[in-house]
Amino acid sequence: MSSERVGTIGVESMDAELLSQATALEKLSQRLLMAEQAAFTEETAKFSLTVPQFVTLAAIETFDEGRERMGKIADMARQCSATMTGIIDRLENMNLVRRVNNPHDRRSVLVELTDEGRVRLEEVRQVRRARLGRLLAAIDPSTRADVYQALVGYTDALEGSE
């Protein structure tokens, strides 16, 4: 099997039009990822955060009561445990998270958001939404709806292929 397989369709079995579209999408998604990463890095930096720190805060927020074990946070944030420990240490020094005893397992510690951490998340999100709003305002409303639907379909397909 080819290492270039996408789902159940290998590159060698794609028709020319589909392969051309896949190639164009590959280039476009790279441009989008790089541009979005640059903008997001600037936005988080305004609040003394890195992108991985923001992603970690956002991951913690998704768990019940805004707290979880370090391993699960690392999995959700797509970080290794050693890297996550450093991220959590820095976020704790910034008073954005705190470590607390796990009431269900005395051997483990949970990481939870502080009120300041929740506020910082929302501040970054407000700046991000404002930027996205300005970008969307430059696009015709019917095209915006089409773009949104296309991205939902693409994201659903991407998440389903994992």
N, C-alpha and C positions, 0 to 999 in steps of 0.2 A: 504494500500500500504506500502511496505517496505521502510524504510529510506535508504536502501542500493541500491536503484534503480539507474541504469545507463541508461539515455535516457528512452527508453520504455521497456528495458529488465531488469527484476528483477533477483537478484542472484538466487532465487529459480527456475527460469526457464532456467538458463544457463546449457548447457551440460557440462559434466565433463572436456572435453578438453578446452573449452572456459573459464571455471571457473579456471582451472589450469593456463592458460595463463594470465588471469586477476590477479591472485594472484602473479605470477612471475613478471608481469609488475608493480604491486603495489610496490613490494620490490625493483625492479630495479629503478623505478622512485624516490623512497625515497632516495636511494643511490645517484642517479644522482643529485637530488635537494640539498642534504646535501653537496656533494662535490663541486658542482657549487657555492652554497651559500658561502662556506668557501673561495673558490678561488676569487669570486667576492668581498667579504668583504675585503680581502687583497688588491685587486687591487684598490678599491675605497679609502681605507685608505691611500694608497701611495699619494693620492691627497687631503688628509684631508676631505674626504667625507664619509658619511655612504651610505649604499645601498639605504635606503629610500630617501636620498637627491639626489643621482644620478637618481633614478627613477623619482623623481619630476622634475629635470632639463630636463630629456628626455621627460617627459609628456608635459611640457611647450613648448618645441621645436616643438612638433607635431601640435600645434595650429597655426592658421593664424598669421603671423607676429611674431611668437614666444611669444605670450602673450594671457592670458585668465583670467577669473574670478577664484577666489580661489576655489569655489565649484566644478567647472568642472575639475580643476587640481586635486583636492582631489579625485573625482570619477575615473579619469583616473589612478591615482597613487594608487588607492585602499586604501585610508587613510580617516579617519574621519576628519571633519572640524577642530576640536580642535588640532589634531595632525598636520594637514597641516599648521595651523597657526604657530606652533612652528618650523616646518621645514623651512617654508618661512622666518621666522624671522632670523634663523641661516644662511640661504643662502643669505639673504639680508646683514647681518653683514659681510659676506665673499665677498661682492660685486659681487655675481654670478647672482643675480636677483634684480629687483627693482619694487616697487609698483608705478603705474602711474594711473592718473585719467582716467576713462572710458569715451571716447569722445561721446559715444552713451547713456550713463546713468550716470548722475552726482552723483547718490547715490552709485555707486559701483566703486571698484578699480580693476584694472587689474594687474597681475604679469607678468613681462616680463624678458627674459634672457638678461643679459648684454653681451658685447663682451667677457669679461673674463669668463662668464658662458659658452658660446659657446666653447671657447678654452678648458676649463676644461673638458667638455663633450667629446670633440674629443680626448684629451689626455688619458682619461680613456678608450675610445673605442680603441685607438691604442694599448694600453697595453693588453686589452682583446683580440683583434684580433690576436696579436702576440702569446698569450698563446694558443688560439684555433688553430691557424696555426700549432704550435708545436705538439699539440695533434693529429690533422688531419694527419700530416706528418708521424705519427707512424702507420697509418692505410692504408692498401692496397687501391689504388685508386678506384677499382671497389666496394669495400666494402664501401668506403666513399660515393659514389654516392647512394648506397642502403640505408645507414644510413640516409643520407639527405632526400631521398624520404620518408622513413618510418617516420621520424620526421615531415615532412610536412603533411603527411596524419594524423598522430596522433594529431598534433596541430590543423589542420582543423576540425577534429572530436571533439576535446575538445572545441574549440571555438563555434562550432555549437550546442553543448549540453547545452550552458548557457541559 
